Every structure is written in C-alpha cells, then in structure tokens.
Amino acid sequence: MLEILSPDGTLLDEAPLNVDRTVPLYRQMIEARAYDRKGMALQKQGRLATYAPFEGQEAAQIGAAEPLGDEDWVVATYRDAALM
C-alpha cells in the first residue's frame, strides 16, 4: 500500500511528485473542467445535440494519462474527453 501521510497528517517521506510535475497536471484539470462546462452550456443552448458531462472525473482521467508514452494507446468513451 502506498502511504504518503501518517495518521496525524505529517508527510512520511518525500512527496512522489514535485511542483514542476503537479502544476501542469492541475492546469490540465482546470482546462478539462472549462471544456466540460462549455460543452454543457452548448447543449443547454441547443447548439450541441448530445453531451455527456465528466465533471468530477478530471483528476482520474488526467492522472491515468500522465504515465502514458507516445506509443501507448487509449481507447476512450464519450465521457473521457479529459483523458484525450
């Protein structure tokens, strides 16, 4: 089991990700959230026929894509826009 924090909330060891790596991931999550909200707005305006929102799933999708290399494949579904 991976443990980063002790039960009292102190850091057990050095964090596995540094700021140079986490800030770009956070930016990608913010961009994905904006994309998702725009898609929902377009659907509500009748300018987009069908849209499946993924709000709340950004971190899972961005995090899953982070370790993938250029030669790796992704088979996404309609709610995986952040993954792509």
VORO-765825 format. One record per atom (N, C-alpha, C, O): x, y, z. Coordinates in steps of 0.001 Angstrom, whole numbers, padded with zeros to 6 digits, always signed. Example, Ala and Ser with C-alpha at 12.3 -4.5 7.8 and 13.67 -1.06 7.14 Angstrom:
BEGIN
+013190-005690+007800;+012300-004500+007800;+013200-003300+007800;+014236-003319+008465;+012850-002250+007080;+013670-001060+007140;+012900+000030+007870;+013409+001138+008039;
# end
This chain:
BEGIN
+000841-001165+000000;+000000+000000+000000;+000894+001237+000000;+001891+001301+000719;+000519+002211-000815;+001240+003475-000877;+000709+004405+000199;-000486+004698+000240;+001586+004863+001061;+001213+005831+002098;+002100+007051+001954;+003324+006940+001888;+001474+008213+001905;+002211+009463+001791;+002149+010234+003097;+003105+010909+003480;+001006+010128+003783;+000803+010834+005050;+000630+009848+006187;+000082+008762+005999;+001096+010226+007368;+000854+009432+008570;-000557+009740+009071;-001179+010687+008590;-001076+008964+010025;-002417+009237+010544;-002598+010652+011098;-003708+011183+011091;-001505+011267+011579;-001640+012636+012110;-001480+013706+011025;-001539+014900+011322;-001278+013283+009757;-001217+014226+008647;+000167+014702+008260;+000301+015541+007370;+001198+014185+008908;+002556+014596+008538;+003051+013754+007359;+002650+012604+007185;+003919+014350+006566;+004474+013682+005397;+005424+012580+005847;+006349+012840+006618;+005210+011363+005380;+006037+010228+005776;+007405+010248+005104;+008421+009942+005728;+007416+010600+003866;+008645+010576+003089;+008567+011722+002095;+007631+012520+002131;+009525+011802+001231;+009486+012833+000207;+008280+012591-000705;+007985+011450-001060;+007599+013650-001074;+006424+013526-001941;+006836+012912-003280;+007869+013283-003837;+006033+011970-003806;+006403+011301-005055;+006339+012215-006284;+006958+011917-007305;+005610+013306-006194;+005515+014266-007299;+005921+015640-006794;+005522+016056-005707;+006710+016333-007584;+007113+017680-007184;+006234+018725-007879;+005408+018391-008728;+006423+019967-007512;+005609+021060-008049;+005773+021183-009563;+004810+021491-010266;+006977+020948-010066;+007206+021045-011508;+006356+020052-012292;+006065+020268-013468;+005968+018981-011649;+005156+017956-012306;+003668+018125-012010;+002832+017848-012870;+003334+018572-010814;+001921+018651-010439;+001212+019888-010980;+000022+019820-011288;+001904+021009-011105;+001252+022231-011604;+000720+022034-013026;-000423+022412-013288;+001493+021461-013960;+000927+021222-015296;-000280+020280-015272;-001220+020452-016049;-000254+019296-014390;-001401+018389-014280;-002631+019138-013777;-003739+018926-014270;-002435+020004-012805;-003546+020804-012280;-004100+021726-013362;-005314+021898-013472;-003224+022312-014152;-003682+023171-015256;-004520+022379-016257;-005530+022871-016759;-004093+021154-016542;-004862+020305-017455;-006246+020009-016884;-007229+019962-017624;-006321+019810-015567;-007629+019566-014939;-008526+020790-015046;-009727+020663-015287;-007952+021974-014869;-008728+023214-014991;-009228+023381-016429;-010381+023754-016646;-008363+023106-017407;-008770+023198-018808;-009869+022191-019126;-010814+022509-019848;-009749+020983-018590;-010770+019964-018818;-012105+020396-018218;-013154+020189-018829;-012075+020988-017037;-013311+021463-016403;-013962+022558-017247;-015182+022570-017410;-013155+023479-017785;-013683+024551-018637;-014292+023966-019912;-015362+024397-020341;-013625+022999-020512;-014138+022323-021708;-015485+021669-021405;-016433+021786-022182;-015554+020987-020278;-016774+020290-019893;-017920+021274-019673;-019039+021032-020126;-017659+022349-019001;-018705+023348-018748;-019168+024001-020046;-020353+024296-020201;-018248+024227-020975;-018622+024790-022277;-019511+023802-023034;-020504+024199-023644;-019159+022540-022996;-019985+021517-023637;-021385+021476-023063;-022358+021363-023808;-021499+021566-021752;-022824+021580-021109;-023611+022823-021510;-024810+022741-021776;-022942+023971-021553;-023619+025214-021939;-024125+025131-023375;-025246+025552-023661;-023316+024598-024274;-023731+024461-025670;-024924+023524-025804;-025822+023767-026609;-024931+022459-025018;-026067+021537-025064;-027335+022222-024557;-028397+022081-025163;-027235+022951-023469;-028405+023639-022917;-028947+024698-023870;-030144+024986-023859;-028072+025281-024697;-028490+026276-025685;-029063+025627-026942;-029576+026318-027822;-028978+024316-027025;-029453+023615-028205;-028453+023626-029353;-028800+023258-030476;-027239+024036-029095;-026215+024110-030136;-025378+022836-030221;-024534+022698-031107;-025614+021921-029310;-024921+020638-029286;-025978+019597-028942;-026636+019691-027906;-026137+018616-029804;-027234+017659-029630;-027106+016843-028343;-028020+016836-027518;-026008+016178-028177;-025820+015321-027014;-024445+015589-026420;-023452+015696-027139;-024404+015694-025104;-023120+015874-024428;-023178+015156-023093;-024094+015380-022302;-022211+014300-022841;-022132+013575-021576;-021075+014249-020701;-019884+014138-020992;-021479+014938-019646;-020513+015649-018805;-019617+014689-018020;-019996+013556-017725;-018424+015174-017695;-017489+014362-016903;-016978+015109-015679;-015949+014741-015113;-017690+016156-015265;-017253+016947-014114;-017053+016052-012896;-017897+015214-012578;-015929+016243-012226;-015588+015428-011066;-014683+014255-011411;-014154+013596-010516;-014502+013989-012694;-013663+012873-013127;-012332+013339-013720;-011550+012525-014212;-012079+014641-013671;-010894+015199-014314;-009600+014601-013770;-008726+014209-014543;-009472+014530-012467;-008231+014041-011857;-007970+012584-012226;-006829+012206-012491;-009015+011770-012246;-008841+010362-012601;-008357+010217-014041;-007491+009393-014334;-008923+011023-014932;-008551+010925-016341;-007153+011488-016607;-006346+010860-017291;-006876+012664-016068;-005561+013281-016258;-004486+012417-015598;-003417+012205-016171;-004766+011928-014411;-003809+011079-013703;-003544+009768-014418;-002415+009278-014421;-004578+009197-015027;-004399+007946-015765;-003568+008154-017026;-002829+007261-017440;-003687+009324-017635;-002954+009604-018871;-001509+010019-018617;-000663+009878-019500;-001216+010526-017428;+000115+011087-017116;+001271+010131-017402;+002253+010562-018006;+001212+008856-017004;+002372+007988-017242;+002455+007405-018654;+003425+006719-018975;+001462+007663-019497;+001458+007076-020834;+002536+007692-021717;+002839+008880-021616;+003098+006875-022569;+004117+007339-023508;+003531+007600-024885;+002340+007387-025114;+004370+008061-025796;+003926+008385-027153;+003405+007166-027912;+002559+007307-028795;+003888+006002-027590;+003484+004787-028296;+002302+004076-027635;+001808+003086-028175;+001844+004551-026494;+000730+003921-025788;-000598+004294-026440;-000744+005366-027027;-001548+003392-026321;-002875+003589-026895;-003880+003892-025798;-003732+003448-024659;-004902+004651-026157;-006022+004922-025259;-007303+004623-026025;-007494+005110-027139;-008166+003835-025438;-009486+003590-026012;-010469+004274-025079;-010776+003770-023999;-010953+005417-025505;-011783+006257-024643;-013265+006095-024978;-013632+005604-026046;-014093+006519-024044;-015538+006539-024257;-016001+007990-024312;-015186+008911-024271;-017283+008182-024402;-017845+009528-024556;-017601+010432-023354;-017692+011650-023504;-017302+009912-022193;-017044+010747-021016;-015554+010904-020717;-015193+011356-019631;-014706+010547-021636;-013258+010578-021407;-012543+011696-022152;-011395+011517-022559;-013179+012827-022339;-012558+013929-023083;-011283+014419-022403;-010330+014785-023091;-011240+014436-021086;-010041+014896-020376;-008875+013936-020586;-007716+014353-020574;-009169+012679-020775;-008133+011668-020993;-007448+011853-022339;-006281+011496-022505;-008174+012407-023291;-007626+012543-024633;-006928+013866-024783;-006397+014166-025853;
# end
